[in-house]
Amino acid sequence: MRILITNDDGYQSKGIQSLVKIMKEYGEVTVVAPKQHQSGMSMAVSIGYKPVVVKDMGVVDGVHWHYVDGTPASAAKYAMDMLFVDEKPDLVLSGINHGSNASTAMWYSGTIGAAREAAMSGVPAIGVSLDNMSRDADFTVVEQLLPGILDKLLAHLPADHSPLYNINFPDLPASQIKGVKVCSQGVERWEDEFVTPDQLGRVEEVELEEGEVLYFMAGDVVPSPLNSEDTDNWANDNGYVAITPQDLDNTHWADFENLKTIF
């Protein structure tokens, strides 16, 4: 099996190293990942004739590594257009992301953006995340449980479309994981998103023009009280691995049918 791995935390992140370790057991692995940390980029691409720097870092322990100095989706595009020209990969995995991509956080995620780009190219794609944003996060639980999940997914891939799966692991040891739940996407919101350096206790030497104010996007994520036990963030909060199948079609079909009766 030909496997492409990418992410949004950069090719040097601990998460992608763990994912490569897992996927080497499944086939021939190629890594094409951003040079720099690129969280929150969603499906942004480096269009408009912006320069995109690429480096082929060669083969290390049987894995061919590349980086792209661009967004995660740009890295996935480069891999599809330039490296897998004659034959697409059989599978694309994006991650392991440092931090949750459950619920509406998915819309911002560069990890999921890269996976979505692959699915748009007709390749089954999986985004994998752990609910721990530390650079030194322990990915042991993913290394222990993801192979069993992949074995089931790969044995039942749909024949009529290229699937896109968003898998989120709670930050728990494997012994405390209650199971795996197939979930719908939950809803959450950020509160107190824009904070000053003083509020964060940071000193930033940034030259500001007259009238400019410096903020950081931080804040707290608050799940909706309407989230049911079928949602991904409920599953993670209660000790389950969440698998959310996603659709590339963003049409709201109920409104589609309703609007057809109006216009």
Rosetta silent file (secondary structure, phi, psi, omega in degrees, C-alpha in Angstrom):
SEQUENCE: MRILITNDDGYQSKGIQSLVKIMKEYGEVTVVAPKQHQSGMSMAVSIGYKPVVVKDMGVVDGVHWHYVDGTPASAAKYAMDMLFVDEKPDLVLSGINHGSNASTAMWYSGTIGAAREAAMSGVPAIGVSLDNMSRDADFTVVEQLLPGILDKLLAHLPADHSPLYNINFPDLPASQIKGVKVCSQGVERWEDEFVTPDQLGRVEEVELEEGEVLYFMAGDVVPSPLNSEDTDNWANDNGYVAITPQDLDNTHWADFENLKTIF
SCORE:     score description
SCORE:     0.000 S_00000001
   1 L     0.000  134.469  178.661    0.000    0.000    0.000 S_00000001
   2 E   -93.116  120.330 -172.188    1.251    3.484   -0.946 S_00000001
   3 E  -121.333  130.345  172.556    0.742    5.859    1.970 S_00000001
   4 E  -106.741  132.492  176.693    1.104    9.638    2.113 S_00000001
   5 E  -119.246  135.416  176.109    1.502   11.302    5.515 S_00000001
   6 E  -142.123 -176.931  176.820    1.165   15.016    6.169 S_00000001
   7 L  -169.142 -171.027  173.521    0.177   17.295    9.060 S_00000001
   8 L  -122.390   -2.433 -179.438   -0.120   20.920   10.156 S_00000001
   9 L   -91.222   -3.293  178.950    2.390   20.929   13.039 S_00000001
  10 L    99.634  154.303 -173.300    5.394   20.674   10.736 S_00000001
  11 L   -66.941  -17.092 -178.868    7.626   17.840    9.629 S_00000001
  12 L   -94.801    2.694 -175.865    9.672   17.943   12.846 S_00000001
  13 L   -70.345  155.118  179.995    6.726   17.505   15.202 S_00000001
  14 H   -68.222  -34.196 -177.517    6.514   14.584   17.583 S_00000001
  15 H   -62.856  -42.942 -178.713    3.048   13.658   16.342 S_00000001
  16 H   -70.118  -30.299  176.069    4.081   13.005   12.760 S_00000001
  17 H   -63.459  -40.796  178.418    6.994   10.885   13.954 S_00000001
  18 H   -67.082  -39.284 -179.503    4.538    8.665   15.831 S_00000001
  19 H   -66.359  -39.794  176.567    2.237    8.414   12.825 S_00000001
  20 H   -61.479  -42.698  178.779    5.126    7.398   10.576 S_00000001
  21 H   -57.682  -42.086  179.353    6.091    4.727   13.106 S_00000001
  22 H   -67.351  -48.140 -168.840    2.560    3.312   12.975 S_00000001
  23 H   -78.670  -16.078  175.502    2.096    3.447    9.220 S_00000001
  24 L   -60.512  -22.832  178.932    5.435    1.859    8.288 S_00000001
  25 L   -78.588   -8.690 -174.814    3.773   -1.420    9.223 S_00000001
  26 L  -106.650  -15.143 -179.627    1.134   -0.888    6.520 S_00000001
  27 L   161.176 -157.192 -177.757    3.173   -0.132    3.444 S_00000001
  28 E   -83.899  117.816 -172.263    5.420    2.311    1.594 S_00000001
  29 E  -105.686  131.512  170.501    5.348    5.680    3.374 S_00000001
  30 E  -120.953  133.312  178.010    6.034    9.098    1.882 S_00000001
  31 E  -108.800  127.521  170.714    5.949   12.206    4.066 S_00000001
  32 E  -133.707  105.356 -172.587    5.147   15.638    2.644 S_00000001
  33 E  -133.181  160.893  178.473    4.554   18.088    5.479 S_00000001
  34 E   -62.506  148.232  176.260    4.832   21.828    6.115 S_00000001
  35 L   -68.500  -38.291 -176.259    8.255   23.185    6.996 S_00000001
  36 L  -116.806  165.281  175.106    6.791   25.317    9.774 S_00000001
  37 L   -60.639  130.024 -172.445    3.937   25.014   12.242 S_00000001
  38 L  -135.478   35.127  179.331    0.715   25.756   10.317 S_00000001
  39 L   -63.020  151.129  175.545   -2.208   25.211   12.715 S_00000001
  40 L    77.769   11.251 -176.349   -5.479   26.991   11.989 S_00000001
  41 L   -89.699   -9.031  179.264   -4.885   27.176    8.236 S_00000001
  42 L    50.449 -127.143 -179.868   -7.879   24.993    7.307 S_00000001
  43 L  -104.026   23.017  177.397   -7.767   24.514    3.500 S_00000001
  44 L   -58.157  139.515  177.750   -5.796   27.683    2.745 S_00000001
  45 L  -127.940  158.192 -175.927   -3.446   27.235   -0.197 S_00000001
  46 L   -86.993   71.419 -176.524   -0.485   29.225   -1.452 S_00000001
  47 L   -95.106 -175.655  178.639   -2.153   30.563   -4.600 S_00000001
  48 L    74.817   30.006  179.473   -1.624   33.766   -6.550 S_00000001
  49 L    59.483   31.749  172.434    1.870   32.810   -7.716 S_00000001
  50 L   -73.174  142.049  179.978    3.237   32.971   -4.177 S_00000001
  51 L   -67.458  136.736  177.892    6.633   31.282   -3.960 S_00000001
  52 L  -124.849  113.917 -179.027    6.525   27.772   -2.472 S_00000001
  53 E   -91.722  132.446 -178.257    9.855   26.316   -1.361 S_00000001
  54 E  -126.255  144.345  175.985   10.159   22.513   -1.317 S_00000001
  55 E  -133.529  128.084  171.473   12.937   20.274   -0.040 S_00000001
  56 E   -88.930  112.199 -175.638   13.489   16.576   -0.711 S_00000001
  57 E   -94.247    4.003  175.523   15.205   15.333    2.461 S_00000001
  58 E    84.976 -169.831 -176.006   15.793   11.847    1.148 S_00000001
  59 E  -101.763  127.879  177.696   15.000    8.450    2.624 S_00000001
  60 E  -126.576  117.877 -179.612   15.324    7.852    6.360 S_00000001
  61 L    52.627   40.923  175.771   14.640    4.349    7.716 S_00000001
  62 L    84.053    2.012 -178.507   12.704    3.458    4.578 S_00000001
  63 E  -114.606  129.411  179.495   10.532    6.617    4.586 S_00000001
  64 E   -89.066  120.435 -174.797   10.919    9.338    1.952 S_00000001
  65 E  -107.574  137.343  172.122   10.667   12.777    3.600 S_00000001
  66 E  -137.683  150.986  165.983    9.829   16.146    2.005 S_00000001
  67 E  -124.929  153.508  177.736    8.841   19.493    3.390 S_00000001
  68 E  -124.062  125.062  178.578    6.875   22.297    1.765 S_00000001
  69 E   -82.780   71.323 -177.906    7.214   25.850    3.058 S_00000001
  70 L  -162.332 -165.776 -176.583    3.486   26.436    2.730 S_00000001
  71 L   -76.572  163.987  176.918    0.131   25.473    4.154 S_00000001
  72 H   -58.290  -43.650  178.772   -0.924   21.886    4.946 S_00000001
  73 H   -63.600  -35.098  176.391   -3.324   21.805    1.991 S_00000001
  74 H   -64.700  -37.770  177.322   -0.501   23.100   -0.228 S_00000001
  75 H   -63.175  -43.482  178.421    1.687   20.235    0.995 S_00000001
  76 H   -64.970  -41.047  177.777   -1.038   17.736    0.097 S_00000001
  77 H   -61.148  -45.416 -179.749   -1.513   19.401   -3.307 S_00000001
  78 H   -59.315  -44.332 -179.526    2.213   19.269   -4.008 S_00000001
  79 H   -60.260  -45.695 -177.833    2.330   15.577   -3.140 S_00000001
  80 H   -67.461  -41.189 -173.929   -0.616   14.773   -5.413 S_00000001
  81 H   -81.769  -30.339 -170.217    0.517   16.943   -8.334 S_00000001
  82 H  -113.621  -30.810 -175.609    4.258   16.368   -8.266 S_00000001
  83 H  -103.559  -32.937 -179.728    5.083   13.108   -6.476 S_00000001
  84 L  -112.551   56.994 -173.979    2.083   10.889   -7.182 S_00000001
  85 L   -73.061  -49.754 -174.257    1.602   11.894  -10.801 S_00000001
  86 L   -83.679  -29.979 -177.402    1.066    8.502  -12.419 S_00000001
  87 L  -147.020  121.248 -179.044   -0.575    6.723   -9.511 S_00000001
  88 L   -68.992  157.185  174.445   -2.264    8.299   -6.486 S_00000001
  89 L   -64.722  159.240  177.649   -1.511    6.978   -3.008 S_00000001
  90 L   -80.561  -22.815 -174.772   -3.874    4.365   -1.621 S_00000001
  91 E  -157.876  141.700  174.376   -4.302    6.242    1.639 S_00000001
  92 E  -122.377  132.177  172.951   -3.513    9.640    3.152 S_00000001
  93 E  -121.890  139.007  179.676   -3.168   10.278    6.867 S_00000001
  94 E  -122.204  124.905 -178.252   -2.791   13.719    8.401 S_00000001
  95 E   139.290 -155.258   -8.553   -1.474   14.131   11.950 S_00000001
  96 E   -72.665  123.991 -176.128   -1.038   13.138   14.630 S_00000001
  97 E   -71.867  138.494  172.942   -2.235   16.622   15.543 S_00000001
  98 E   -82.077   94.265 -177.718   -1.120   18.165   18.812 S_00000001
  99 L   122.483  153.921 -177.038   -4.566   19.170   20.116 S_00000001
 100 L   -70.697  143.609  169.488   -8.170   18.196   19.518 S_00000001
 101 L  -121.427   27.118  176.347   -9.857   18.622   16.159 S_00000001
 102 L   -77.352  164.872  173.891  -13.240   17.497   17.407 S_00000001
 103 H    60.109 -149.480 -175.543  -16.415   19.518   17.005 S_00000001
 104 H   -74.153   -6.888  171.689  -16.346   22.839   15.150 S_00000001
 105 H   -59.294  -23.738  179.872  -12.568   23.110   15.693 S_00000001
 106 H   -56.337  -35.329 -175.910  -12.467   20.907   12.597 S_00000001
 107 H   -66.293  -26.909 -179.780  -13.321   23.876   10.387 S_00000001
 108 L   -89.576  -18.224 -165.183  -10.134   25.710   11.396 S_00000001
 109 L   -69.664  125.927  170.991   -7.839   22.697   11.370 S_00000001
 110 H   -70.117  -29.803  176.273   -4.948   22.516    8.935 S_00000001
 111 H   -59.582  -50.148  179.730   -4.726   18.804    9.767 S_00000001
 112 H   -72.181  -32.833  176.946   -8.249   18.212    8.492 S_00000001
 113 H   -59.115  -42.085  179.053   -7.714   20.712    5.655 S_00000001
 114 H   -67.967  -40.475  177.677   -4.855   18.599    4.300 S_00000001
 115 H   -64.740  -39.991  178.778   -6.904   15.411    4.644 S_00000001
 116 H   -63.932  -38.793  177.253   -9.839   17.091    2.891 S_00000001
 117 H   -59.895  -42.056  179.018   -7.534   18.130    0.035 S_00000001
 118 H   -65.331  -42.896  179.480   -6.510   14.493   -0.387 S_00000001
 119 H   -63.323  -35.715  176.840  -10.122   13.304   -0.355 S_00000001
 120 H   -64.567  -23.701  177.794  -10.934   15.894   -3.026 S_00000001
 121 L   -88.127    4.683  176.002   -8.247   14.227   -5.149 S_00000001
 122 L    88.447   21.397 -178.767  -10.074   10.911   -4.827 S_00000001
 123 L  -115.886  132.419  174.150   -7.936    9.320   -2.104 S_00000001
 124 L   -55.716  132.830 -173.141   -9.288    7.941    1.199 S_00000001
 125 E  -134.866  144.100 -177.830   -8.071   10.323    3.906 S_00000001
 126 E  -135.509  125.806  171.093   -7.904   10.225    7.685 S_00000001
 127 E   -98.166  134.824 -177.269   -7.124   13.033   10.111 S_00000001
 128 E  -126.198  130.583 -176.778   -5.804   11.904   13.507 S_00000001
 129 E  -138.414  151.630  174.502   -5.597   14.113   16.593 S_00000001
 130 E  -121.238  135.114 -176.343   -4.779   13.823   20.302 S_00000001
 131 L   -76.891   62.281  177.084   -6.329   16.194   22.839 S_00000001
 132 L  -154.046  114.593 -173.991   -2.974   17.470   24.079 S_00000001
 133 L   -88.271   -1.439 -178.635   -1.401   20.607   22.614 S_00000001
 134 L   -65.452  141.932  175.851    2.015   20.163   24.244 S_00000001
 135 L   -63.209  -25.375 -178.603    4.981   19.831   21.900 S_00000001
 136 L  -104.090   25.985 -179.023    6.065   16.913   24.117 S_00000001
 137 L   -55.142  148.389  179.229    2.665   15.190   24.172 S_00000001
 138 L   -93.349  112.959 -176.542    2.687   11.425   24.768 S_00000001
 139 L   -96.850   18.292 -177.578    1.209    9.685   21.711 S_00000001
 140 H   -58.175  -40.961 -178.224    1.434    6.173   23.154 S_00000001
 141 H   -61.337  -37.461  178.335   -2.349    5.770   23.295 S_00000001
 142 H   -69.671  -42.979  179.723   -2.589    6.502   19.554 S_00000001
 143 H   -61.419  -32.767 -178.663    0.268    4.134   18.744 S_00000001
 144 H   -80.529  -36.348 -170.810   -1.483    1.382   20.724 S_00000001
 145 H  -104.114  -26.523 -176.348   -5.062    1.842   19.487 S_00000001
 146 H   -61.831  -39.781 -179.969   -4.909    3.369   15.992 S_00000001
 147 H   -56.457  -41.790  178.520   -3.761    0.153   14.230 S_00000001
 148 H   -64.168  -36.767  177.784   -6.866   -1.713   15.398 S_00000001
 149 H   -68.160  -44.684 -179.753   -9.074    1.153   14.224 S_00000001
 150 H   -62.509  -40.324 -179.606   -7.322    1.318   10.849 S_00000001
 151 H   -56.845  -40.862  179.818   -7.657   -2.419   10.316 S_00000001
 152 H   -73.033  -43.174 -179.458  -11.446   -2.118   10.580 S_00000001
 153 H   -63.065  -46.930 -175.399  -11.698    1.063    8.506 S_00000001
 154 H   -67.737  -25.202  178.925   -9.492   -0.208    5.687 S_00000001
 155 H   -79.967  -10.620 -175.959  -11.441   -3.461    5.495 S_00000001
 156 L  -133.896   36.028  178.276  -14.702   -1.568    4.966 S_00000001
 157 L   -66.909  136.044  179.699  -13.850    1.420    2.774 S_00000001
 158 L   -66.689  145.098 -178.129  -16.879    2.536    0.733 S_00000001
 159 L   -88.885  -15.195 -172.181  -16.706    1.785   -2.972 S_00000001
 160 L   -97.497   -4.007  177.898  -18.835    4.730   -4.125 S_00000001
 161 L  -162.574  166.751  176.989  -16.743    7.638   -2.794 S_00000001
 162 L   -91.329  111.459 -173.132  -13.413    8.575   -1.225 S_00000001
 163 L   -74.275  156.597  175.187  -14.065    8.712    2.514 S_00000001
 164 E  -131.802  118.441 -177.455  -12.801   11.343    4.924 S_00000001
 165 E  -118.003  136.575  176.194  -12.554   10.391    8.594 S_00000001
 166 E  -110.435  109.207 -177.463  -11.787   12.645   11.547 S_00000001
 167 E  -108.665  124.140 -179.526  -10.403   10.574   14.445 S_00000001
 168 E  -121.855  127.199  178.954   -9.922   12.235   17.832 S_00000001
 169 E  -102.610  134.186  169.900   -8.245   10.609   20.827 S_00000001
 170 L   -71.142  156.748 -178.417   -8.745   11.817   24.407 S_00000001
 171 L   -84.628   74.355 -178.189   -5.536   12.435   26.328 S_00000001
 172 L  -136.957  153.927  171.774   -5.754    9.249   28.381 S_00000001
 173 L   -67.027  155.383 -176.312   -3.701    6.080   28.673 S_00000001
 174 H   -57.347  -31.936 -178.718   -5.040    3.180   26.616 S_00000001
 175 H   -66.472  -18.869 -179.355   -6.140    1.365   29.780 S_00000001
 176 H  -101.923   -1.270  176.847   -8.609    4.189   30.505 S_00000001
 177 L   -74.813  127.212 -176.185  -10.133    4.375   27.015 S_00000001
 178 L   -81.367  -20.367 -179.227  -13.709    3.070   27.202 S_00000001
 179 E   154.791 -168.240  179.579  -13.981    2.251   23.508 S_00000001
 180 E  -117.037  130.722  179.493  -14.440    3.714   20.055 S_00000001
 181 E  -118.878  134.650  169.617  -17.589    5.644   19.096 S_00000001
 182 E   -82.469  124.414 -166.610  -18.793    6.594   15.642 S_00000001
 183 L  -127.437  159.514  165.049  -19.871   10.200   16.106 S_00000001
 184 E   -92.595  166.430  179.504  -21.474   13.202   14.530 S_00000001
 185 L   -76.600  127.216  177.445  -19.727   16.559   14.680 S_00000001
 186 L   -81.028 -176.405 -179.692  -20.431   18.456   17.877 S_00000001
 187 L  -127.710  136.929  175.169  -20.753   22.196   18.400 S_00000001
 188 E  -149.881  168.912  178.608  -18.591   24.472   20.525 S_00000001
 189 E  -140.820  156.999  173.775  -17.584   28.114   20.695 S_00000001
 190 E   -93.718  142.648  174.246  -14.611   30.144   21.836 S_00000001
 191 E  -121.410  146.417  178.621  -14.990   32.693   24.624 S_00000001
 192 L    53.192   52.603 -172.361  -12.647   35.602   25.424 S_00000001
 193 L   -70.624  -38.944 -174.258  -10.721   34.912   22.239 S_00000001
 194 E  -101.509  118.049 -177.974   -8.654   38.106   21.978 S_00000001
 195 E  -128.006  152.445 -179.450   -6.298   38.796   24.882 S_00000001
 196 L   -86.330  162.557  175.153   -3.475   41.269   25.372 S_00000001
 197 H   -56.826  -36.361  178.962    0.132   40.324   26.197 S_00000001
 198 H   -61.601  -40.438  179.087   -0.456   41.691   29.721 S_00000001
 199 H   -65.172  -29.935  178.434   -3.345   39.285   30.217 S_00000001
 200 H   -88.152   -7.984 -176.845   -1.101   36.427   29.182 S_00000001
 201 L    71.281   32.476 -178.047    1.775   37.650   31.326 S_00000001
 202 L  -115.367  153.090  174.732    3.998   37.986   28.267 S_00000001
 203 L  -113.547  117.643 -177.820    6.381   40.675   27.111 S_00000001
 204 L  -117.239  123.687  177.874    6.319   41.164   23.352 S_00000001
 205 L   -93.936   80.045 -179.422    8.793   43.437   21.580 S_00000001
 206 L  -119.126  126.951  178.642    6.660   44.271   18.580 S_00000001
 207 L   -76.983  121.323 -178.375    6.846   47.642   16.884 S_00000001
 208 L  -111.339  141.851  173.061    3.329   49.039   16.554 S_00000001
 209 L   -77.600  163.760 -178.491    2.174   51.934   14.465 S_00000001
 210 L   -57.349  128.764  179.039    0.121   54.684   16.082 S_00000001
 211 L    91.631  -11.815  179.919   -3.313   53.386   17.037 S_00000001
 212 L   -80.123  146.182  177.249   -2.410   49.704   16.718 S_00000001
 213 L  -127.360  136.922 -177.829   -3.127   47.292   19.579 S_00000001
 214 L   -95.328  128.267  176.400   -1.501   43.873   19.947 S_00000001
 215 L  -128.702  160.974  168.199   -3.675   40.851   20.730 S_00000001
 216 E  -121.172  145.845  173.165   -3.290   37.093   20.830 S_00000001
 217 E   -87.275  116.342 -179.014   -6.007   34.620   19.988 S_00000001
 218 L  -138.536 -115.743  174.627   -6.432   32.423   23.033 S_00000001
 219 L    81.690 -176.608 -177.776   -9.552   32.004   25.138 S_00000001
 220 E  -117.795  144.114  177.027  -11.508   28.959   26.246 S_00000001
 221 E   -93.988  126.137 -176.763  -13.460   26.446   24.188 S_00000001
 222 E  -119.703  115.067  177.669  -16.969   25.847   25.520 S_00000001
 223 E   -67.636  150.450  176.332  -19.025   22.912   24.169 S_00000001
 224 L   -70.063  138.492  175.842  -22.684   23.499   23.439 S_00000001
 225 L   -66.382  -11.087 -179.644  -25.058   22.065   26.092 S_00000001
 226 L   -84.443   -6.939  179.467  -27.048   20.679   23.168 S_00000001
 227 L   -63.211  128.489 -179.369  -24.306   18.178   22.261 S_00000001
 228 L   -92.438  179.147  178.319  -25.688   14.650   22.571 S_00000001
 229 L   -70.570   -4.907  176.709  -23.884   11.415   23.375 S_00000001
 230 L   -89.043   -6.433 -174.274  -23.516   10.931   19.613 S_00000001
 231 E   -89.553  156.262 -174.839  -21.153   13.901   19.218 S_00000001
 232 H   -67.840  -40.249 -178.736  -17.380   13.748   19.009 S_00000001
 233 H   -72.187  -30.117  173.037  -16.573   16.151   21.826 S_00000001
 234 H   -63.141  -44.014 -179.046  -18.962   14.318   24.185 S_00000001
 235 H   -59.097  -48.654  179.686  -17.185   11.076   23.300 S_00000001
 236 H   -63.321  -42.469 -179.295  -13.724   12.503   24.013 S_00000001
 237 H   -64.108  -20.722 -177.384  -14.859   14.173   27.225 S_00000001
 238 L  -112.327   19.880  169.254  -16.175   10.810   28.407 S_00000001
 239 L    88.887   18.988  178.761  -13.176    8.673   27.557 S_00000001
 240 E  -111.100  149.941  166.256  -13.944    7.419   24.039 S_00000001
 241 E   -78.014  131.334 -177.866  -12.035    7.648   20.773 S_00000001
 242 E  -105.731  129.245  172.414  -14.302    9.515   18.333 S_00000001
 243 E  -115.090  118.599  179.814  -14.533    8.691   14.628 S_00000001
 244 E  -115.278  110.627  173.662  -16.507   11.232   12.604 S_00000001
 245 E   -72.721  133.377 -176.753  -17.162   10.443    8.938 S_00000001
 246 E  -117.727  159.929 -175.952  -17.211   13.683    6.964 S_00000001
 247 L  -119.584  136.767  176.633  -18.678   14.720    3.631 S_00000001
 248 L   -75.147  -16.476  178.702  -17.063   16.927    1.017 S_00000001
 249 L   -86.361  115.297 -176.824  -20.513   18.162    0.020 S_00000001
 250 L   -97.359   15.941  179.444  -21.373   21.151    2.224 S_00000001
 251 L   -70.815  133.358  172.609  -24.905   21.541    0.863 S_00000001
 252 L   -88.646  101.012 -167.827  -27.652   21.840    3.472 S_00000001
 253 H   -69.540  -31.180  177.453  -30.138   19.552    1.747 S_00000001
 254 H   -64.922  -44.277  177.403  -33.190   20.447    3.843 S_00000001
 255 H   -68.466  -33.767  177.037  -32.745   24.136    2.974 S_00000001
 256 H   -57.042  -49.654  179.993  -31.995   23.184   -0.622 S_00000001
 257 H   -66.654  -36.648  178.994  -35.388   21.532   -0.957 S_00000001
 258 H   -66.083  -44.103 -178.863  -37.073   24.390    0.895 S_00000001
 259 H   -66.350  -30.167  177.419  -35.521   27.082   -1.301 S_00000001
 260 H   -64.157  -24.230  177.903  -36.600   25.222   -4.428 S_00000001
 261 L   -82.390  -12.142 -176.848  -40.209   25.789   -3.344 S_00000001
 262 L   -98.006  -41.415 -174.714  -39.561   29.546   -3.033 S_00000001
 263 L  -103.728    0.000    0.000  -37.584   30.381   -6.176 S_00000001
